[in-house]
């Protein structure tokens, strides 16, 4: 994989302004904490949706993207920025592909197996012997690996708010993987050696995306989803490629929020929202969050929470007992359970996979 043109070193010193490149290089940055908050925001958004059966109660229902969709956009912005940051320090298409596979698939397949074997018995309407004798139960983890949210389990959640939806949030992961593939190929071909290529691609997607006012992230067509996630990912890529020029300041963060709000209802609503909120996420992660930031650096629970929260919430909402303030109880309960499961996923699946990645890199060196 061809590495990008070396960026100039940021100005250092006590009086030097913080820029994005130095924020990503800081050992005490809090991007893990930002991802954790984003994952919990998805859980909250889904709790409100499952509890009220209507998106109108979402705190960002008035915006072009609701709370859950905004959090997913943040994931893509951070992903683009972090991959670009890594690319500035190491290359190799084979290494890149291996690292991305180890980060995505072990936890994805393990969470699917857990859902089929341990969540499924509580969510299926089928008799347990029939459920466990059905080949679909045992093939579910394999189906998830390629079909994502389209994979089904026998008679699952038939009486829930969303019948048959075993793990609908997985629909975004295929776009994440596609982003990785395009990014890796572009880097291997040398396109990312020049910032102008990423900027041109970013602007081209922005122009295409403009005009899609009132996006519905729960029902947007695949092409719109592709444009949305491509733009968010490229926002992170371009931001990090211009890392020595992008200041990390509170005033700029406030201006980014103003930009996001000002664009609401305009033909540029999706663009201004992704750029504005994306900058806020990059700014927020560039500072130390104390104990929370340290915890998130040691235990990256965001991916596990995202993978496991929906099946847990579907089980909890099989009976319509959640309404009004009780929806917050649903959020706390499902977030706590998913967080506990995510810790086990991190401890026994994701962290060992990352250690395997590190050992493979040591052999190369």
C-alpha contacts under 8 A as a table, 3 or more apart, distances in Angstrom:
res1	aa1	res2	aa2	distance
1	X	91	X	5.15
1	X	92	X	4.21
1	X	93	X	4.74
1	X	184	X	7.71
1	X	187	X	5.87
1	X	188	X	4.00
1	X	189	X	7.32
1	X	190	X	7.53
2	X	91	X	6.45
2	X	92	X	7.33
2	X	187	X	5.83
2	X	188	X	5.24
2	X	189	X	6.88
2	X	190	X	5.26
2	X	192	X	7.98
2	X	193	X	7.26
3	X	87	X	6.38
3	X	88	X	6.36
3	X	90	X	7.34
3	X	91	X	5.89
3	X	187	X	6.87
3	X	190	X	7.22
3	X	192	X	7.32
3	X	193	X	6.18
4	X	87	X	7.33
4	X	88	X	6.24
4	X	187	X	7.71
4	X	190	X	7.48
4	X	192	X	5.38
4	X	193	X	3.62
4	X	194	X	6.58
5	X	193	X	4.92
5	X	194	X	6.46
6	X	88	X	7.17
7	X	241	X	7.84
7	X	244	X	7.51
8	X	244	X	7.12
9	X	244	X	7.40
10	X	19	X	7.55
10	X	21	X	7.38
10	X	22	X	6.94
10	X	244	X	5.67
11	X	16	X	6.06
11	X	17	X	7.83
12	X	15	X	7.87
12	X	16	X	5.50
13	X	16	X	5.20
17	X	247	X	6.97
17	X	248	X	7.68
18	X	22	X	6.58
18	X	23	X	6.83
18	X	247	X	5.93
18	X	248	X	5.37
18	X	249	X	7.35
19	X	22	X	5.60
19	X	23	X	6.24
19	X	243	X	6.39
19	X	244	X	5.74
19	X	245	X	6.72
19	X	246	X	5.45
19	X	247	X	4.27
19	X	248	X	5.11
20	X	23	X	4.93
20	X	24	X	6.32
20	X	239	X	7.71
20	X	240	X	6.65
20	X	243	X	4.70
20	X	244	X	6.41
20	X	245	X	7.72
20	X	246	X	5.65
20	X	247	X	6.26
20	X	248	X	6.13
20	X	282	X	7.62
20	X	283	X	7.84
20	X	286	X	7.40
21	X	24	X	5.43
21	X	25	X	6.41
21	X	85	X	7.83
21	X	240	X	6.55
21	X	243	X	4.41
21	X	244	X	5.60
22	X	25	X	4.92
22	X	26	X	6.07
22	X	243	X	7.87
22	X	244	X	7.77
23	X	26	X	5.25
23	X	29	X	6.58
23	X	248	X	7.87
23	X	285	X	7.88
23	X	286	X	4.62
23	X	287	X	7.26
24	X	29	X	6.79
24	X	82	X	7.83
24	X	85	X	7.42
24	X	286	X	6.59
25	X	29	X	7.91
26	X	29	X	5.50
26	X	286	X	7.69
28	X	287	X	7.38
28	X	288	X	5.62
28	X	293	X	7.46
28	X	294	X	7.38
29	X	285	X	5.89
29	X	286	X	5.07
29	X	287	X	5.33
29	X	288	X	5.28
29	X	289	X	7.76
29	X	293	X	7.21
30	X	33	X	5.13
30	X	34	X	6.44
30	X	284	X	7.48
30	X	285	X	4.42
30	X	286	X	6.16
30	X	287	X	6.16
30	X	288	X	5.65
30	X	289	X	6.06
30	X	293	X	4.84
30	X	294	X	7.67
30	X	296	X	7.52
30	X	297	X	7.43
31	X	34	X	4.94
31	X	35	X	6.28
31	X	78	X	7.95
31	X	282	X	7.65
31	X	284	X	7.77
31	X	285	X	4.27
31	X	286	X	6.90
31	X	293	X	7.80
32	X	35	X	5.14
32	X	36	X	6.23
32	X	285	X	7.65
32	X	293	X	6.82
32	X	296	X	5.08
32	X	297	X	5.76
32	X	300	X	6.45
32	X	302	X	7.86
33	X	36	X	4.91
33	X	37	X	6.21
33	X	285	X	7.29
33	X	289	X	7.73
33	X	292	X	6.53
33	X	293	X	5.27
33	X	296	X	5.19
33	X	297	X	7.55
34	X	37	X	5.16
34	X	38	X	6.13
34	X	281	X	6.80
34	X	284	X	7.31
34	X	285	X	5.96
35	X	38	X	4.92
35	X	39	X	6.13
35	X	74	X	7.93
35	X	75	X	6.69
35	X	302	X	5.80
36	X	39	X	5.12
36	X	40	X	6.29
36	X	296	X	7.25
36	X	300	X	7.58
36	X	301	X	6.54
36	X	302	X	4.61
37	X	40	X	5.12
37	X	41	X	6.06
37	X	302	X	7.93
38	X	41	X	4.93
38	X	42	X	6.44
38	X	71	X	4.79
38	X	72	X	7.23
38	X	74	X	7.24
38	X	75	X	7.42
38	X	302	X	7.71
39	X	42	X	5.20
39	X	43	X	6.55
39	X	71	X	6.98
39	X	302	X	5.36
39	X	303	X	7.43
39	X	305	X	6.38
39	X	306	X	5.77
40	X	43	X	4.89
40	X	44	X	6.19
40	X	302	X	7.86
40	X	305	X	7.53
40	X	335	X	6.83
41	X	44	X	5.00
41	X	45	X	6.09
41	X	67	X	6.51
41	X	68	X	6.01
41	X	71	X	6.40
42	X	45	X	5.08
42	X	46	X	6.12
42	X	67	X	6.86
42	X	68	X	4.26
42	X	69	X	7.59
42	X	71	X	6.38
42	X	72	X	7.64
42	X	306	X	7.53
43	X	46	X	5.18
43	X	47	X	6.02
43	X	68	X	7.62
43	X	306	X	7.74
43	X	309	X	6.54
43	X	310	X	7.61
43	X	331	X	6.59
43	X	334	X	7.68
43	X	335	X	6.52
44	X	47	X	4.96
44	X	48	X	6.29
44	X	68	X	7.73
44	X	328	X	7.96
44	X	331	X	5.55
45	X	48	X	5.29
45	X	49	X	6.29
45	X	58	X	6.19
45	X	66	X	7.84
45	X	67	X	5.86
45	X	68	X	5.22
46	X	49	X	4.86
46	X	50	X	5.93
46	X	68	X	7.25
46	X	310	X	7.66
47	X	50	X	5.18
47	X	51	X	5.84
47	X	313	X	7.28
47	X	327	X	6.33
47	X	328	X	7.61
47	X	330	X	6.31
47	X	331	X	5.49
48	X	51	X	5.08
48	X	52	X	5.89
48	X	53	X	7.68
48	X	54	X	7.88
48	X	55	X	7.54
48	X	57	X	6.50
48	X	58	X	6.42
48	X	327	X	6.28
49	X	52	X	5.48
49	X	53	X	5.09
49	X	54	X	5.51
49	X	55	X	5.63
49	X	57	X	7.51
49	X	58	X	7.44
50	X	53	X	5.25
50	X	54	X	7.80
50	X	161	X	6.28
50	X	313	X	7.94
50	X	317	X	7.14
51	X	317	X	7.59
51	X	320	X	7.79
51	X	322	X	5.32
51	X	323	X	5.66
51	X	324	X	7.87
51	X	327	X	5.69
52	X	55	X	7.78
52	X	57	X	7.31
52	X	322	X	7.96
52	X	323	X	6.48
52	X	324	X	7.83
53	X	161	X	7.11
54	X	57	X	6.73
55	X	58	X	5.60
55	X	61	X	6.57
56	X	61	X	5.65
57	X	61	X	6.81
58	X	61	X	5.00
58	X	66	X	6.52
58	X	67	X	6.66
59	X	62	X	7.80
59	X	66	X	7.27
59	X	67	X	6.62
60	X	63	X	5.33
60	X	65	X	6.94
60	X	66	X	4.58
60	X	67	X	5.39
61	X	64	X	7.80
61	X	65	X	7.32
61	X	66	X	5.19
61	X	67	X	7.66
62	X	66	X	7.60
63	X	66	X	6.23
63	X	214	X	7.97
63	X	264	X	6.41
64	X	213	X	6.93
64	X	214	X	5.29
64	X	215	X	5.77
64	X	216	X	7.83
64	X	264	X	6.65
64	X	265	X	7.52
64	X	269	X	6.40
64	X	270	X	6.32
64	X	273	X	7.55
65	X	68	X	7.86
65	X	69	X	5.51
65	X	70	X	5.62
65	X	215	X	6.75
65	X	216	X	7.34
65	X	217	X	6.86
65	X	270	X	7.73
65	X	273	X	7.98
66	X	69	X	5.35
66	X	70	X	5.96
66	X	217	X	7.84
67	X	70	X	5.12
67	X	71	X	6.19
68	X	71	X	5.12
68	X	72	X	6.35
69	X	72	X	5.07
69	X	73	X	6.18
69	X	217	X	6.27
70	X	73	X	5.00
70	X	74	X	6.31
70	X	274	X	7.72
70	X	277	X	7.90
71	X	74	X	5.02
71	X	75	X	6.45
72	X	75	X	4.97
72	X	76	X	6.55
73	X	76	X	5.19
73	X	77	X	6.31
73	X	229	X	6.83
73	X	232	X	5.96
73	X	274	X	6.77
73	X	278	X	7.65
74	X	77	X	5.04
74	X	78	X	6.08
74	X	232	X	7.52
74	X	274	X	7.83
74	X	277	X	7.42
74	X	278	X	5.79
74	X	281	X	6.77
75	X	78	X	5.30
75	X	79	X	5.98
76	X	79	X	4.92
76	X	80	X	6.14
76	X	176	X	7.32
76	X	229	X	6.58
76	X	232	X	5.56
76	X	233	X	4.79
76	X	236	X	7.46
77	X	80	X	5.32
77	X	81	X	6.31
77	X	232	X	4.98
77	X	233	X	4.77
77	X	234	X	7.20
77	X	235	X	5.93
77	X	236	X	4.36
77	X	237	X	7.67
77	X	278	X	6.06
78	X	81	X	5.11
78	X	82	X	5.93
78	X	233	X	7.56
78	X	236	X	5.87
78	X	278	X	7.87
78	X	281	X	7.82
78	X	282	X	7.14
79	X	82	X	5.18
79	X	83	X	6.03
79	X	233	X	6.64
79	X	236	X	6.94
80	X	83	X	5.39
80	X	84	X	6.19
80	X	232	X	7.88
80	X	233	X	4.66
80	X	234	X	6.19
80	X	235	X	7.22
80	X	236	X	4.42
80	X	237	X	4.68
81	X	84	X	5.21
81	X	85	X	6.14
81	X	233	X	7.67
81	X	235	X	7.81
81	X	236	X	4.07
81	X	237	X	4.77
81	X	238	X	7.58
81	X	239	X	6.65
81	X	240	X	5.12
82	X	85	X	4.95
82	X	86	X	6.19
82	X	236	X	7.72
82	X	240	X	7.76
83	X	86	X	5.06
83	X	87	X	6.08
83	X	237	X	7.68
84	X	87	X	4.91
84	X	88	X	6.36
84	X	237	X	5.75
84	X	240	X	6.35
84	X	241	X	6.94
85	X	88	X	5.31
85	X	89	X	7.05
85	X	240	X	6.47
85	X	241	X	7.86
86	X	89	X	5.37
86	X	90	X	6.22
87	X	90	X	5.24
87	X	91	X	5.91
88	X	91	X	7.82
91	X	95	X	7.41
91	X	96	X	7.36
92	X	95	X	5.24
92	X	96	X	6.15
92	X	188	X	7.73
93	X	96	X	4.99
93	X	97	X	6.12
93	X	184	X	6.45
93	X	185	X	7.81
93	X	188	X	6.24
94	X	97	X	5.23
94	X	98	X	6.13
95	X	98	X	5.15
95	X	99	X	6.04
95	X	361	X	7.69
96	X	99	X	5.24
96	X	100	X	6.22
96	X	184	X	7.01
97	X	100	X	5.28
97	X	101	X	6.11
97	X	184	X	7.53
98	X	101	X	5.15
98	X	102	X	6.16
98	X	357	X	7.56
99	X	102	X	5.20
99	X	103	X	6.21
99	X	354	X	7.89
99	X	357	X	6.13
100	X	103	X	5.11
100	X	104	X	6.21
100	X	180	X	7.47
101	X	104	X	5.33
101	X	105	X	5.66
101	X	106	X	7.91
102	X	105	X	5.95
102	X	106	X	6.19
102	X	350	X	7.97
102	X	353	X	5.75
102	X	354	X	6.82
102	X	357	X	7.14
103	X	106	X	7.05
103	X	107	X	7.53
103	X	350	X	6.88
103	X	353	X	7.05
103	X	354	X	6.93
104	X	107	X	6.30
104	X	108	X	6.21
105	X	108	X	4.86
105	X	109	X	5.93
105	X	145	X	7.21
106	X	109	X	5.48
106	X	110	X	6.03
106	X	349	X	6.54
106	X	350	X	6.90
106	X	353	X	7.26
107	X	110	X	5.03
107	X	111	X	5.84
107	X	304	X	7.21
107	X	345	X	6.64
107	X	349	X	6.02
107	X	350	X	6.00
108	X	111	X	5.31
108	X	112	X	6.23
108	X	144	X	7.77
108	X	145	X	7.17
108	X	307	X	6.97
109	X	112	X	5.03
109	X	113	X	6.21
109	X	141	X	5.26
109	X	142	X	7.13
109	X	144	X	7.00
109	X	145	X	6.35
110	X	113	X	5.08
110	X	114	X	6.21
110	X	141	X	7.39
110	X	345	X	7.93
110	X	349	X	7.59
111	X	114	X	4.99
111	X	115	X	6.08
111	X	304	X	7.84
111	X	307	X	6.65
111	X	308	X	6.60
111	X	345	X	7.73
112	X	115	X	4.99
112	X	116	X	6.17
112	X	140	X	6.82
112	X	141	X	4.83
112	X	144	X	6.76
113	X	116	X	5.14
113	X	117	X	6.08
113	X	138	X	7.96
113	X	140	X	7.16
113	X	141	X	5.26
114	X	117	X	5.31
114	X	118	X	5.47
114	X	119	X	6.79
115	X	118	X	5.64
115	X	119	X	4.67
115	X	120	X	5.86
115	X	308	X	7.78
115	X	311	X	7.04
116	X	119	X	6.07
116	X	120	X	4.92
116	X	121	X	7.86
116	X	137	X	5.93
116	X	138	X	7.36
116	X	140	X	6.74
116	X	141	X	7.65
116	X	153	X	7.15
117	X	120	X	5.89
117	X	121	X	7.03
117	X	137	X	7.67
118	X	121	X	6.22
118	X	122	X	7.64
119	X	122	X	5.58
119	X	123	X	6.44
119	X	311	X	7.05
119	X	312	X	7.28
119	X	315	X	7.63
120	X	123	X	4.99
120	X	124	X	5.72
120	X	153	X	7.53
120	X	156	X	6.92
121	X	124	X	5.69
121	X	128	X	6.55
121	X	131	X	7.68
122	X	315	X	6.57
123	X	156	X	5.52
123	X	157	X	5.14
123	X	314	X	7.56
123	X	315	X	5.57
123	X	318	X	7.72
124	X	127	X	7.89
124	X	131	X	7.62
124	X	153	X	8.00
124	X	154	X	6.73
124	X	155	X	5.18
124	X	156	X	4.22
124	X	157	X	5.78
124	X	158	X	7.27
125	X	155	X	5.36
125	X	156	X	6.41
125	X	157	X	7.18
125	X	158	X	6.71
126	X	130	X	6.44
126	X	131	X	5.87
126	X	154	X	7.03
126	X	155	X	5.80
127	X	130	X	5.34
127	X	131	X	6.09
128	X	131	X	4.85
128	X	132	X	6.13
129	X	132	X	5.36
129	X	133	X	6.05
130	X	133	X	5.07
130	X	134	X	6.05
131	X	134	X	5.37
131	X	137	X	6.81
131	X	154	X	6.30
132	X	135	X	7.79
132	X	137	X	6.33
132	X	138	X	7.76
133	X	137	X	7.71
134	X	137	X	5.71
134	X	138	X	7.47
134	X	154	X	7.28
135	X	138	X	5.43
135	X	139	X	6.09
136	X	139	X	5.00
136	X	140	X	5.74
136	X	152	X	7.50
136	X	153	X	6.06
136	X	154	X	6.71
137	X	140	X	5.40
137	X	153	X	5.74
137	X	154	X	6.80
138	X	141	X	7.13
139	X	142	X	5.38
139	X	143	X	6.16
140	X	143	X	4.95
140	X	144	X	6.08
140	X	151	X	6.42
140	X	152	X	6.83
140	X	153	X	6.74
141	X	144	X	5.13
141	X	145	X	6.44
142	X	145	X	5.23
142	X	146	X	7.21
143	X	146	X	5.70
143	X	147	X	5.49
143	X	148	X	7.05
143	X	151	X	5.52
144	X	147	X	5.02
144	X	148	X	4.25
144	X	149	X	6.91
144	X	150	X	7.45
144	X	151	X	5.43
145	X	148	X	6.07
147	X	150	X	5.20
147	X	151	X	5.63
148	X	151	X	5.90
148	X	170	X	5.46
148	X	171	X	6.10
148	X	173	X	7.52
148	X	174	X	7.33
149	X	152	X	7.90
149	X	165	X	7.64
149	X	166	X	7.29
149	X	167	X	5.63
149	X	168	X	4.80
149	X	169	X	6.80
149	X	170	X	4.94
149	X	171	X	5.15
150	X	168	X	7.77
150	X	171	X	7.97
151	X	166	X	7.64
152	X	156	X	7.59
152	X	164	X	7.05
152	X	165	X	7.49
152	X	166	X	6.25
153	X	156	X	5.55
153	X	164	X	7.81
153	X	166	X	7.02
155	X	158	X	6.01
155	X	164	X	7.06
156	X	163	X	7.25
156	X	164	X	5.33
156	X	165	X	7.60
156	X	166	X	6.69
157	X	160	X	5.08
157	X	162	X	7.27
157	X	163	X	5.13
157	X	164	X	5.37
157	X	165	X	7.06
157	X	166	X	7.20
157	X	314	X	6.90
157	X	315	X	7.42
157	X	318	X	7.16
158	X	162	X	7.74
158	X	163	X	4.43
158	X	164	X	5.71
159	X	162	X	7.93
159	X	163	X	6.09
159	X	318	X	6.19
160	X	163	X	5.38
160	X	314	X	6.50
160	X	315	X	7.82
160	X	317	X	6.35
160	X	318	X	4.59
160	X	319	X	7.25
161	X	314	X	7.52
161	X	317	X	7.11
161	X	318	X	7.20
162	X	165	X	5.83
162	X	314	X	7.90
165	X	168	X	5.66
166	X	310	X	7.79
166	X	311	X	6.10
166	X	314	X	7.96
167	X	170	X	6.09
167	X	307	X	7.83
167	X	310	X	5.83
167	X	311	X	5.83
168	X	171	X	6.06
168	X	310	X	7.43
169	X	172	X	6.43
169	X	306	X	7.53
169	X	307	X	7.55
169	X	310	X	7.18
170	X	173	X	5.50
170	X	174	X	7.75
170	X	307	X	7.04
171	X	174	X	6.36
171	X	175	X	7.81
172	X	175	X	5.44
172	X	176	X	6.55
173	X	176	X	4.89
173	X	177	X	6.21
174	X	177	X	5.08
174	X	178	X	6.12
175	X	178	X	4.93
175	X	179	X	6.08
175	X	226	X	6.87
175	X	229	X	6.95
176	X	179	X	5.04
176	X	180	X	6.36
176	X	229	X	7.88
177	X	180	X	5.01
177	X	181	X	6.29
178	X	181	X	5.05
178	X	182	X	6.24
179	X	182	X	5.32
179	X	183	X	5.94
179	X	230	X	6.96
179	X	233	X	7.29
180	X	183	X	5.07
180	X	184	X	5.94
181	X	184	X	5.17
181	X	185	X	6.16
182	X	185	X	5.21
182	X	186	X	6.01
183	X	186	X	5.16
183	X	187	X	6.11
184	X	187	X	5.15
184	X	188	X	6.07
185	X	188	X	4.99
185	X	189	X	6.13
186	X	189	X	5.23
186	X	190	X	6.32
186	X	191	X	5.25
186	X	192	X	6.34
187	X	190	X	5.11
187	X	191	X	5.76
187	X	192	X	5.20
187	X	193	X	7.48
188	X	191	X	7.66
190	X	193	X	5.46
191	X	194	X	6.36
191	X	197	X	6.28
191	X	198	X	7.88
192	X	195	X	6.37
192	X	197	X	6.60
192	X	198	X	6.65
194	X	197	X	5.89
194	X	198	X	7.58
195	X	198	X	5.51
195	X	199	X	6.22
195	X	238	X	7.38
195	X	241	X	6.45
195	X	242	X	7.76
196	X	199	X	5.02
196	X	200	X	5.93
197	X	200	X	5.14
197	X	201	X	6.21
198	X	201	X	5.09
198	X	202	X	6.02
198	X	234	X	7.14
198	X	237	X	7.26
198	X	238	X	6.16
199	X	202	X	4.99
199	X	203	X	6.14
199	X	238	X	6.13
200	X	203	X	5.17
200	X	204	X	6.08
201	X	204	X	5.05
201	X	205	X	6.21
201	X	234	X	7.76
202	X	205	X	5.33
202	X	206	X	6.13
202	X	231	X	6.23
202	X	234	X	5.65
202	X	235	X	6.87
202	X	238	X	7.57
203	X	206	X	4.91
203	X	207	X	6.16
204	X	207	X	5.26
204	X	208	X	6.36
205	X	208	X	5.07
205	X	209	X	5.99
205	X	227	X	6.41
205	X	230	X	7.31
205	X	231	X	6.00
206	X	209	X	5.04
206	X	210	X	6.05
206	X	231	X	6.52
206	X	271	X	6.47
207	X	210	X	5.27
208	X	227	X	7.64
209	X	212	X	6.27
209	X	224	X	7.56
209	X	227	X	6.19
209	X	228	X	7.08
209	X	270	X	7.43
209	X	271	X	7.39
210	X	213	X	7.91
210	X	267	X	5.58
210	X	268	X	5.14
210	X	269	X	7.64
210	X	270	X	7.13
210	X	271	X	6.89
211	X	266	X	7.63
211	X	267	X	4.04
211	X	268	X	6.17
211	X	269	X	7.90
212	X	215	X	6.37
212	X	267	X	6.53
212	X	268	X	7.91
212	X	269	X	7.96
212	X	270	X	7.34
213	X	265	X	6.52
213	X	266	X	6.77
213	X	267	X	5.76
213	X	268	X	7.55
213	X	269	X	6.35
213	X	270	X	7.16
214	X	265	X	7.41
215	X	220	X	6.77
215	X	270	X	7.92
216	X	219	X	5.53
216	X	220	X	5.38
217	X	220	X	5.33
217	X	225	X	7.85
220	X	224	X	6.22
220	X	225	X	6.37
221	X	224	X	5.48
221	X	225	X	6.35
222	X	225	X	4.99
222	X	226	X	6.04
223	X	226	X	4.99
223	X	227	X	6.25
224	X	227	X	5.08
224	X	228	X	6.02
225	X	228	X	5.02
225	X	229	X	6.07
226	X	229	X	5.44
226	X	230	X	5.86
227	X	230	X	5.09
227	X	231	X	6.00
228	X	231	X	5.32
228	X	232	X	6.31
228	X	270	X	7.81
229	X	232	X	5.02
229	X	233	X	5.98
230	X	233	X	5.16
230	X	234	X	5.96
231	X	234	X	5.07
231	X	235	X	5.96
231	X	271	X	7.97
232	X	235	X	5.04
232	X	236	X	6.66
232	X	274	X	6.23
232	X	275	X	7.61
232	X	278	X	7.78
233	X	236	X	5.34
233	X	237	X	6.39
234	X	237	X	4.73
234	X	238	X	5.92
235	X	238	X	5.35
235	X	239	X	5.93
235	X	275	X	6.79
235	X	278	X	7.69
236	X	239	X	5.03
236	X	240	X	6.12
236	X	278	X	7.76
237	X	240	X	5.38
237	X	241	X	6.11
238	X	241	X	5.01
238	X	242	X	6.13
239	X	242	X	5.28
239	X	243	X	5.94
239	X	246	X	7.02
240	X	243	X	4.45
242	X	245	X	5.41
242	X	246	X	6.30
243	X	246	X	5.33
244	X	247	X	7.70
247	X	252	X	7.75
248	X	252	X	7.20
248	X	253	X	7.81
248	X	283	X	5.45
248	X	286	X	7.45
249	X	252	X	5.31
249	X	253	X	6.35
249	X	283	X	7.10
250	X	253	X	4.89
250	X	254	X	6.23
250	X	283	X	7.77
251	X	254	X	5.13
251	X	255	X	6.25
252	X	255	X	4.92
252	X	256	X	6.09
253	X	256	X	4.95
253	X	257	X	6.41
253	X	276	X	7.93
253	X	279	X	6.70
253	X	280	X	5.34
253	X	283	X	6.82
254	X	257	X	5.17
254	X	258	X	6.30
255	X	258	X	4.92
255	X	259	X	6.13
256	X	259	X	4.95
256	X	260	X	6.27
256	X	275	X	7.51
256	X	276	X	4.25
256	X	277	X	6.78
256	X	279	X	6.55
256	X	280	X	6.75
257	X	260	X	5.08
257	X	261	X	6.23
257	X	276	X	5.52
257	X	277	X	6.49
257	X	280	X	7.37
258	X	261	X	5.12
258	X	262	X	5.89
258	X	276	X	7.73
259	X	262	X	5.06
259	X	263	X	6.24
259	X	272	X	6.02
259	X	273	X	7.41
259	X	276	X	5.89
260	X	263	X	5.53
260	X	264	X	6.75
260	X	269	X	7.40
260	X	272	X	4.85
260	X	273	X	4.28
260	X	274	X	7.53
260	X	275	X	7.43
260	X	276	X	4.95
260	X	277	X	6.77
261	X	264	X	5.41
261	X	272	X	7.98
261	X	273	X	7.31
262	X	272	X	7.99
263	X	266	X	5.41
263	X	267	X	7.80
263	X	268	X	5.93
263	X	269	X	4.63
263	X	270	X	7.95
263	X	272	X	5.65
263	X	273	X	7.11
264	X	268	X	7.74
264	X	269	X	4.85
264	X	272	X	7.96
264	X	273	X	7.65
265	X	268	X	7.96
265	X	269	X	5.95
266	X	269	X	5.23
267	X	270	X	7.91
268	X	271	X	5.29
268	X	272	X	6.10
269	X	272	X	5.38
269	X	273	X	5.97
270	X	273	X	5.23
270	X	274	X	6.12
271	X	274	X	5.41
271	X	275	X	6.11
272	X	275	X	5.19
272	X	276	X	5.67
273	X	276	X	5.19
273	X	277	X	5.83
273	X	278	X	7.87
274	X	277	X	5.50
274	X	278	X	5.52
275	X	278	X	5.00
275	X	279	X	6.07
276	X	279	X	5.35
276	X	280	X	6.49
277	X	280	X	4.99
277	X	281	X	6.28
278	X	281	X	5.14
278	X	282	X	6.30
279	X	282	X	5.02
279	X	283	X	6.00
280	X	283	X	5.04
280	X	284	X	5.94
281	X	284	X	5.12
281	X	285	X	6.10
282	X	285	X	5.31
282	X	286	X	6.28
283	X	286	X	5.25
283	X	287	X	7.33
284	X	287	X	6.08
285	X	288	X	7.49
288	X	293	X	6.35
289	X	292	X	5.79
289	X	293	X	4.67
289	X	294	X	7.53
290	X	293	X	5.41
290	X	294	X	6.27
291	X	294	X	5.05
291	X	295	X	6.05
292	X	295	X	5.08
292	X	296	X	6.15
293	X	296	X	5.16
293	X	297	X	6.20
294	X	297	X	5.14
294	X	298	X	6.40
295	X	298	X	5.22
295	X	299	X	5.92
296	X	299	X	5.00
296	X	300	X	5.34
296	X	301	X	7.29
297	X	300	X	6.32
299	X	343	X	7.23
299	X	346	X	6.83
300	X	303	X	7.33
300	X	346	X	6.69
301	X	304	X	5.42
301	X	305	X	6.13
301	X	339	X	6.84
301	X	342	X	5.37
301	X	343	X	5.99
301	X	346	X	6.46
302	X	305	X	5.24
302	X	306	X	6.24
302	X	342	X	7.60
303	X	306	X	5.11
303	X	307	X	6.21
303	X	342	X	7.54
304	X	307	X	5.07
304	X	308	X	6.08
304	X	338	X	7.55
304	X	339	X	7.53
304	X	341	X	7.26
304	X	342	X	4.20
304	X	343	X	7.46
304	X	345	X	6.25
304	X	346	X	7.12
305	X	308	X	5.33
305	X	309	X	5.53
305	X	335	X	7.64
305	X	338	X	5.29
305	X	339	X	5.67
305	X	341	X	7.57
305	X	342	X	5.32
306	X	309	X	5.89
306	X	310	X	7.73
307	X	310	X	7.42
308	X	311	X	6.05
308	X	312	X	6.62
308	X	338	X	5.77
308	X	341	X	7.42
308	X	342	X	7.33
309	X	312	X	5.22
309	X	313	X	6.12
309	X	334	X	6.48
309	X	335	X	6.83
309	X	337	X	7.89
309	X	338	X	5.05
310	X	313	X	4.98
310	X	314	X	6.05
311	X	314	X	5.02
311	X	315	X	6.34
312	X	315	X	5.28
312	X	316	X	6.33
312	X	334	X	6.25
312	X	337	X	7.57
312	X	338	X	7.02
313	X	316	X	5.01
313	X	317	X	6.11
313	X	330	X	7.67
313	X	334	X	5.83
314	X	317	X	5.23
314	X	318	X	6.31
315	X	318	X	5.48
316	X	319	X	7.34
316	X	330	X	7.69
316	X	334	X	7.77
317	X	320	X	6.03
317	X	321	X	7.23
317	X	322	X	7.19
320	X	323	X	7.88
322	X	326	X	5.35
322	X	327	X	5.43
322	X	330	X	7.07
323	X	326	X	5.36
323	X	327	X	5.64
324	X	327	X	5.92
325	X	328	X	5.70
325	X	329	X	7.37
326	X	329	X	5.00
326	X	330	X	6.50
327	X	330	X	4.86
327	X	331	X	6.30
328	X	331	X	4.92
328	X	332	X	6.22
329	X	332	X	5.11
329	X	333	X	5.92
330	X	333	X	5.14
330	X	334	X	5.82
331	X	334	X	5.34
331	X	335	X	5.67
332	X	335	X	5.12
332	X	336	X	5.92
333	X	336	X	5.20
333	X	337	X	6.22
334	X	337	X	5.16
334	X	338	X	5.89
335	X	338	X	5.14
335	X	339	X	5.75
336	X	339	X	4.97
336	X	340	X	6.14
337	X	340	X	5.16
337	X	341	X	6.27
338	X	341	X	5.05
338	X	342	X	5.88
339	X	342	X	4.87
339	X	343	X	6.16
340	X	343	X	5.12
340	X	344	X	6.58
341	X	344	X	5.13
341	X	345	X	6.20
342	X	345	X	4.83
342	X	346	X	6.02
343	X	346	X	5.01
343	X	347	X	5.96
344	X	347	X	5.00
344	X	348	X	5.85
344	X	349	X	7.67
345	X	348	X	5.46
345	X	349	X	5.11
345	X	350	X	6.13
346	X	349	X	5.61
346	X	350	X	4.61
346	X	351	X	5.42
347	X	350	X	6.65
347	X	351	X	5.74
347	X	352	X	7.41
348	X	351	X	6.65
348	X	352	X	6.43
349	X	352	X	5.67
349	X	353	X	6.21
350	X	353	X	5.06
350	X	354	X	6.25
351	X	354	X	5.05
351	X	355	X	6.18
352	X	355	X	4.92
352	X	356	X	6.13
353	X	356	X	4.99
353	X	357	X	6.32
354	X	357	X	4.89
354	X	358	X	6.27
355	X	358	X	4.94
355	X	359	X	6.19
356	X	359	X	5.12
356	X	360	X	6.19
357	X	360	X	5.15
357	X	361	X	6.33
358	X	361	X	5.11
358	X	362	X	6.29
359	X	362	X	5.02
359	X	363	X	6.43
360	X	363	X	5.25
360	X	364	X	6.54
361	X	364	X	5.05
361	X	365	X	6.33
362	X	365	X	5.05
